Amino acid sequence: MPHLLAITNQKGGVGKTTTSVNLAACLAVGGKRTLLIDMDPQGNATSGLGIDRSSLSSSIYHVLLDSTPPESAIQKTDIPGLEILPATVDLVGAEMELIDLPDRSHRLATAIQSTASRYDYVLVDAPPSLGLLTVNVLCFADKVLIPVQSEYYALEGLSMLVSTIERIRQTLNRSLQVLGLVLTMYDGRTNLAQQIQEEVRRVFGDKVFRTVVHRSVKFSEASSFGRPIIFYDFGARGSSDYIALSQEVIDVCEKAGAGSGA
């Protein structure tokens, strides 16, 4: 069965999409059949993999709301082993449209159930909120990876997110668990970043990945070219960070056993 990873943090600007795109690319390069699902209405994961959103006739919106088969919307990328179920501007209205549906929390899980079995890893880039789209992501996933920005407000909102994950685990998705937290935008030259890392590791212990992702302008440059950083500048610090993170993710997932599936 595939490993189903939700990458989420309701706080924006923490490196969530950067982590989704680059972790997915590194998993694929490592020989893992990988699908990235873009559930963020901003669609940055889609454009970050070089997909022209304006040219798409179907997307995750149509899969969720129109019962379009996922295979009709999934796009190949330039990276062997990596495919994406893209997002377009249509997804902006999905939150409201889902409200009146009887199965509103499980639309993603129901739609992707059979398709997910084709992959080793299915990653979902969740929106920066705790609305119905994120609930769908958490009802689909069996593991949650939380990017945490190495800034002053890093822990703000984390308790709310962890509580939401626990509530969904108890009521909607018994298999859901926190895979780990990854520190992003880390600048080891500052005392503040070091203090944040110490505090996060003190609070969450071994749930924090050893790998930290360092702050780098290369990420923005790579995104502007629609390329994961390992294909934009393999020698960059960010490339080695995400390669190391992908290996940690693989190690933790394999140790925990195969995912339970959607």
Disulfide bonds with the S-S distance in Angstrom:
none
